[in-house]
């Protein structure tokens, strides 16, 4: 995915908010924070979020139903994303692991199903919370 694609005005506003956030943001939190910039409808936010995910600029943390900016320049968003999530402080970190990516690329289940997309979330305790 080309992360240098040109963003629409709404996409840029929403991406900037997510990129500056220290934690994943939910769609309605995003809406609340961008209303002063002219984005008033939930549909506008969801369209921008869908496009930003498709472009590889952000990721969705499924278990939190929230969004985080992608800071991994070699991320293959359409193929695999993996995150570590602290069960105490809820800090989310994108995992960048060549060995994990290589394993997932070649992974097949017992029935021979070859997967085209992964979204993994690992839960535990971060260094600070241990």
N, C-alpha and C positions, 0 to 999 in steps of 0.2 A: 504494500500500500504506500502511496506517495503521501507523506505527511506534510508536504509543501503545498497542498491544494489550497486554492483561494477560498476563504470562508465568507459566507454571507454576513451581513451586519449582525443579525440575531445569533448566528453561530459564533461569531467572534466575541460578542458580549458574554455569552454563556461560557465559552471556552475560557476566557480570561478569568471569570469568576471561579470556575472549577480549578484552573491552574494555580490560582493564588491561595486556594483553600488548603489548610493543613489536614483536613479530613474529608472523606467522601461526602458528597452532598446529595440529598434527596431532591426529586423534581420540584416539589412544592416549596422547598427552601430556596431553590434556584429561582423559581417564579417570584417569590416574595422579594428576593434581592435584586431582580432585574426590572421590576415594574416601573421604577422611576426612569428607566432607559427606554420605555416604550413597548416592552414586551408584556402584554396584559393577559393573554390567554394561555391556559395549560397546553393546548394543542401546539402553540408556537414553540413552547419549551420542549415538548416531546419530539416534535419534528427535528429541531436543532440537535437534541441529544442523540436521536437515531442516526442522523447524518454524521455527527462527530464520532460516534462509535464505529460506524461503517468506514470512516476515513482513517481510523486508528489513532485519533487525537485523544480520545478518552476511553475508559473501560467501565463496564457496569459491574459492580460488586453485587452479585445476585442475592446473597444472603442478607444484605443490608438494603437492597433495592435503592442503591445510591451509586454515584458516579465519581470517578477519580481521573485526573489527567495521566496520560501515559508519559513516563519520563525515560523510557527504554528505547533508544533510537533504533535498536535492531529487533524490536518487538514485531512479531508476526501476528497481529491481532486477529486476523481471520482464521488462523490456525490454532493458536494456543495462548491462553493467558493463565497465569497462576499468581496467587496472592497469599501472603501470610497475614493472619488477623489475630491480634492479641485478644484473648478472652477477658482481660481485665480492663486495659486502657483503650481497647478497640482500635489501636493503631493498625493501619493497613499499609502493607509494603508489597510492591510488585516484585515477583521473583523472576530473576533473569538467570537462567541456568542452561548452559549448552547441553549438559548431560540429560536434564529433564526434557528439553525440547527434542533431542535426538530419540529418547525413549518413547515419547508420545507420538512422534512422527511414524514410528514403526510398530506401534501398539495395535494389536488385534485382540478381540475377545475370543472366548472358547468356540464361538460359532463362526469365527472368521470375519466378523464385522470389522471393517477398517473405518476408523473415525476421521472426519474431516475438520472437526472443531472441538475445542476443549475450553472449559472455563473452570479452573480448579481453585478451591479456597481451602487453605490449611489453617487450622485453629490451634493455638497453643498460648504460651506465655513469652512475651518479648524479654529481652535482657534486663530491661529496667524493672519489669514486674515480677521476675522470678524470685 
